[in-house]
């Protein structure tokens, strides 16, 4: 049986997720705050009109739809049969291949940060709604991050199928 350090793989994929789903939204939030010349004079978001607030609610709904999409995509992309058909698996490249599978999931989880930036900086929305949209990115990471038992099951299934094929590891 192939030896895969599940905790090392989990940590590597989780670091990628933190960089994308936490680092990118925080970076965009800091950029938006620093680029807004009226941030210190902001009155807490009470100056935004009804149409801007309605657009904010639409962005929140789209961010929640992205979260649901990421959960569905994780279920589909992290299926051992799908991954076995997509990649040729070797123990040395297991972490890299799994990170590439999770990259799409994490990118979808981080996409609401761009929506929040558009809402806050370009449409003149309030900072509270932008922070809420950014929190949805963090929630997406927490829901889609790899669990040790998922990685262990995935490795067991993938390498069991590889042993049955002509590929000898």
C-alpha positions in Angstrom: 0.0 0.0 0.0 1.2 3.5 -0.8 2.2 5.6 2.2 0.6 9.0 2.3 0.9 11.3 5.3 -2.7 12.4 5.5 -1.9 15.3 8.0 0.8 16.7 5.8 -1.5 16.6 2.7 -4.3 18.2 4.7 -2.0 20.9 6.0 -0.7 21.7 2.5 -4.2 22.0 1.0 -5.4 24.0 4.0 -2.5 26.4 3.6 -3.6 27.0 0.0 -7.1 27.6 1.2 -6.1 30.1 3.8 -4.0 32.0 1.3 -6.9 32.2 -1.2 -10.0 32.3 1.0 -8.6 34.4 3.9 -5.6 36.2 2.5 -7.2 37.5 -0.7 -10.4 38.9 1.0 -8.4 40.6 3.8 -6.0 42.0 1.2 -8.9 43.4 -0.9 -10.6 44.8 2.2 -7.4 46.6 3.3 -6.9 48.0 -0.2 -10.5 49.2 -0.3 -10.2 50.9 3.0 -6.8 52.5 2.2 -8.0 53.7 -1.2 -11.2 55.3 0.1 -10.4 58.9 1.0 -13.6 59.3 2.9 -13.2 56.3 5.2 -12.3 58.3 8.3 -15.2 60.6 7.6 -17.6 57.7 7.0 -20.7 57.8 9.2 -21.1 54.1 9.6 -22.9 53.4 6.4 -26.0 55.5 7.0 -25.3 57.7 4.0 -25.9 54.9 1.5 -29.2 55.2 -0.3 -31.8 52.5 -0.8 -30.7 51.5 -4.2 -27.1 51.0 -3.1 -28.3 48.9 -0.1 -30.5 46.8 -2.4 -27.4 46.2 -4.6 -25.6 45.1 -1.4 -28.3 42.6 -0.7 -28.0 41.2 -4.2 -24.3 40.8 -3.8 -24.9 39.0 -0.5 -27.3 36.7 -2.2 -24.8 36.0 -5.0 -22.1 35.4 -2.4 -24.3 32.8 -0.7 -25.0 31.2 -4.1 -21.2 31.0 -4.6 -21.0 29.2 -1.3 -23.6 26.6 -2.3 -21.8 26.2 -5.7 -18.5 25.6 -3.9 -20.1 22.9 -1.7 -21.6 21.2 -4.7 -18.3 21.4 -6.6 -16.4 20.0 -3.7 -18.7 17.0 -3.6 -18.2 16.5 -7.4 -14.5 17.2 -7.8 -13.4 15.3 -4.7 -15.0 12.1 -5.8 -12.4 9.4 -6.1 -13.8 8.1 -9.4 -13.7 11.6 -10.9 -10.2 12.3 -9.6 -8.9 8.9 -10.8 -10.2 9.6 -14.3 -8.7 13.0 -14.4 -5.2 12.4 -13.1 -2.6 9.7 -13.1 -1.8 9.3 -9.4 1.6 8.7 -7.8 2.3 9.0 -4.1 4.8 11.8 -4.8 2.3 14.0 -6.6 -0.8 13.2 -4.5 -0.6 16.6 -2.6 0.0 18.6 -5.8 -2.9 16.9 -7.6 -5.3 17.3 -4.7 -4.3 21.0 -4.3 -5.1 21.5 -8.0 -8.5 20.0 -7.5 -9.2 22.2 -4.5 -7.9 25.3 -6.2 -11.2 25.8 -8.1 -13.2 25.3 -5.0 -11.2 27.8 -3.0 -11.3 30.3 -5.9 -15.1 30.1 -5.9 -15.2 30.6 -2.1 -13.0 33.7 -2.5 -15.0 35.3 -5.4 -17.4 37.2 -3.1 -14.4 39.3 -2.0 -14.3 40.7 -5.5 -18.1 41.4 -5.4 -17.6 43.2 -2.1 -14.8 45.3 -3.5 -17.0 46.3 -6.5 -19.9 47.1 -4.1 -17.9 49.1 -1.6 -15.3 50.9 -3.7 -17.0 51.3 -7.1 -20.7 51.6 -6.1 -20.1 53.6 -2.9 -21.6 51.0 -0.6 -21.1 50.7 3.1 -18.3 49.0 4.9 -20.6 46.8 7.0 -22.0 45.0 3.9 -18.5 44.6 2.5 -17.3 43.0 5.8 -20.3 40.7 5.7 -19.5 39.6 2.2 -15.9 39.0 3.2 -17.1 36.8 6.1 -19.0 34.7 3.6 -15.6 33.9 2.0 -14.3 32.7 5.4 -17.4 30.6 5.9 -16.9 29.1 2.5 -13.4 28.1 3.5 -14.5 26.5 6.7 -17.2 24.5 5.0 -15.0 23.3 2.1 -11.6 22.8 3.7 -10.3 19.2 3.5 -10.8 17.0 6.5 -8.3 14.3 7.4 -10.8 11.5 7.1 -11.8 12.8 3.6 -8.2 12.8 2.4 -7.6 9.4 3.9 -10.7 7.9 2.2 -9.7 9.6 -1.0 -6.1 8.3 -1.0 -7.4 4.8 -0.1 -9.9 4.8 -3.0 -7.6 6.4 -5.6 -4.6 4.1 -4.9 -6.8 1.0 -4.7 -8.0 1.8 -8.1 -4.5 2.5 -9.3 -3.3 -0.9 -8.0 -5.9 -2.6 -10.1 -4.8 -0.9 -13.3 -1.6 -1.4 -15.3 0.2 1.4 -13.4 2.5 0.0 -10.8 3.5 2.4 -8.0 
